[in-house]
Amino acid sequence: MDPEAGKFKVWGTHGTSFSRAEMIHELGFVAKPGRIGVGAYFWTAVVETDECMDLARRLARSWATKVEKGGLYARDKDKSLAIVEVGITVEEDEVLPLDDPQMTFRLWSLLRRKLAEKLGFENNDEDWAGVNLNKCQEEINGFIEAFILDLEQNLKTRFKVIFKSQGCPSFGDPLIPYLGNHSCFAIRDTDVISIMNITK
């Protein structure tokens, strides 16, 4: 039997400060809540070619640049930007594709219903007009995580990697607006990481 059968392999990039990259390399990633549930977040490089890795690195660096301008790395010893690159190997049935249209609809429906309850209004278009959800990020992340945990319970499985496309940060490439979103993934179990490198 082929031990590689049923395995899913992919590369990812994570932009951060060099101090944090060194800490990640030494201690591992810390899972945090976000738009793909609790996990460590990466831009996807579907194959390990120079061109594909270059795009994933650009996205990671652009995201880190945006965060740096917001002051997140202000107290770091080495604030220069770095990219943590990982190669992951995971069983195919341990991957959750949240970009699947059915999953996207189910998640949208859940978020709309839960947020309407939280905000105290009926779930109709008039109520949603002009709503600012910036103050609801923690709740939204919590609802997404609950959605994933509910799926795991119903399917009697544990997802170690979750894919969900995210908006591309701008980095001066005129083609990026035509892509719309780019594939991202969240690692929920760091044991799937088989390779880790840091680049500047």
C-alpha positions in Angstrom: 0.0 0.0 0.0 1.3 3.5 -0.9 1.8 5.5 2.3 1.4 8.7 0.3 -2.1 7.7 -1.0 -4.8 10.0 0.4 -2.3 12.6 1.5 -2.6 16.3 0.7 0.5 18.4 0.4 0.8 22.1 0.0 3.1 25.1 0.9 2.1 28.2 2.7 3.6 31.6 3.7 3.1 33.6 6.9 4.3 37.2 7.0 5.5 38.7 10.3 8.5 40.5 12.0 11.8 38.8 12.1 11.7 38.6 15.9 8.4 36.8 15.7 9.6 34.5 12.9 12.5 33.4 15.0 10.2 32.7 17.9 7.9 30.7 15.7 10.8 28.7 14.4 11.9 28.0 17.9 8.6 27.4 19.7 6.1 26.8 16.9 3.0 28.6 15.9 0.3 29.8 18.3 -3.2 29.2 17.1 -5.3 32.4 17.2 -9.0 33.1 16.3 -9.7 34.6 12.9 -11.8 34.3 9.7 -11.0 30.7 9.2 -11.5 29.7 12.9 -8.8 29.2 15.4 -5.4 28.4 13.8 -2.1 29.7 12.3 -2.8 31.5 9.0 -1.0 31.1 5.6 -1.2 32.2 2.0 -1.3 29.1 -0.2 1.3 28.1 -2.7 -0.2 25.1 -4.5 3.1 23.9 -5.9 6.7 24.5 -5.0 7.7 26.4 -8.1 9.6 29.7 -8.0 6.6 31.6 -9.6 4.0 30.1 -7.2 6.2 30.6 -4.1 6.9 34.2 -5.2 3.2 35.1 -5.3 2.6 33.5 -1.9 5.7 35.4 -0.5 4.4 38.7 -1.9 1.0 38.2 -0.4 2.6 37.4 3.0 5.0 40.4 2.9 2.2 42.8 1.9 -0.1 41.5 4.7 2.8 41.9 7.2 3.5 45.4 5.8 -0.1 46.4 6.4 0.0 45.0 10.0 3.4 46.7 10.6 1.9 50.1 9.7 -0.8 49.5 12.2 1.9 49.2 14.9 1.7 45.5 15.8 5.5 45.0 15.6 6.4 48.3 17.3 7.9 46.7 20.4 9.6 43.8 18.6 13.4 43.7 18.9 13.9 43.1 15.2 10.9 44.8 13.3 12.2 43.9 9.9 9.8 41.8 7.9 10.2 38.1 7.4 8.3 35.2 5.9 7.8 31.8 7.5 7.4 29.2 4.8 5.9 25.8 5.7 5.3 22.6 3.8 2.4 20.6 5.2 1.2 17.0 4.7 -2.2 16.0 5.9 -4.8 13.3 5.3 -7.3 14.5 2.7 -10.2 13.8 5.0 -8.7 16.1 7.6 -9.0 19.2 5.3 -12.1 21.4 5.4 -12.7 23.4 2.2 -14.8 26.4 3.4 -14.7 27.8 -0.2 -17.1 25.0 -1.2 -20.3 26.9 -2.3 -22.5 24.9 0.0 -20.2 25.6 3.0 -20.0 29.3 2.1 -23.8 29.6 2.0 -24.2 27.7 5.3 -21.6 29.9 7.0 -23.2 33.1 5.6 -26.6 32.0 6.8 -25.4 31.2 10.3 -23.5 34.5 10.7 -26.4 36.5 9.4 -28.8 34.8 11.9 -26.4 34.9 14.9 -25.4 38.6 14.3 -29.1 39.6 13.9 -29.8 38.1 17.3 -26.8 39.8 18.8 -27.7 43.2 17.3 -31.3 42.8 18.2 -33.0 43.1 14.9 -35.0 41.1 12.4 -33.0 39.3 9.8 -34.1 41.4 6.8 -32.2 43.6 4.3 -33.5 46.8 5.8 -32.0 46.1 9.2 -28.7 45.2 7.6 -28.4 48.4 5.6 -25.5 50.5 7.0 -24.5 48.0 9.8 -20.9 48.4 10.9 -19.5 45.0 12.0 -16.0 46.3 13.0 -17.0 46.0 16.7 -18.2 42.4 16.3 -15.0 40.8 15.1 -14.6 38.6 18.2 -18.1 37.4 18.0 -17.9 36.7 14.3 -14.7 34.7 14.9 -16.4 32.8 17.6 -19.4 32.0 15.4 -17.1 30.7 12.7 -15.2 28.5 15.2 -18.5 27.2 16.5 -19.6 26.4 13.0 -16.4 24.4 12.4 -16.7 22.5 15.8 -20.3 21.7 14.9 -19.2 20.2 11.6 -16.5 18.2 13.3 -19.0 16.8 15.8 -21.6 15.9 13.1 -19.0 14.4 10.8 -17.1 12.7 13.6 -13.8 14.0 12.4 -11.2 16.6 13.3 -10.1 19.1 10.7 -6.4 19.8 10.9 -6.3 22.3 8.0 -9.1 24.7 6.8 -9.0 26.5 3.5 -10.9 29.7 2.8 -10.0 32.4 0.3 -9.2 35.9 1.6 -9.0 39.3 0.0 -5.5 40.0 -1.5 -3.5 42.7 0.2 -2.2 45.3 -2.4 1.4 45.2 -3.3 1.6 47.1 -6.6 0.9 44.2 -8.9 -1.8 45.4 -11.3 -3.2 41.9 -11.8 -4.1 41.4 -8.2 -7.5 43.2 -8.4 -8.4 40.7 -11.2 -7.7 37.7 -8.9 -10.2 39.0 -6.3 -9.3 36.6 -3.5 -6.4 34.2 -3.0 -6.4 30.8 -1.3 -5.5 30.8 2.4 -5.4 28.1 5.0 -5.4 27.8 8.7 -3.4 25.1 10.5 -5.2 23.8 13.6 -2.8 21.1 14.3 0.9 22.0 13.9 1.9 18.4 13.6 1.0 18.6 9.9 4.0 20.9 9.3 6.8 18.9 7.7 9.1 21.7 6.6 9.6 25.2 8.0 12.0 27.9 6.6 12.4 31.7 7.3 13.1 34.1 4.5 13.6 37.9 4.6 
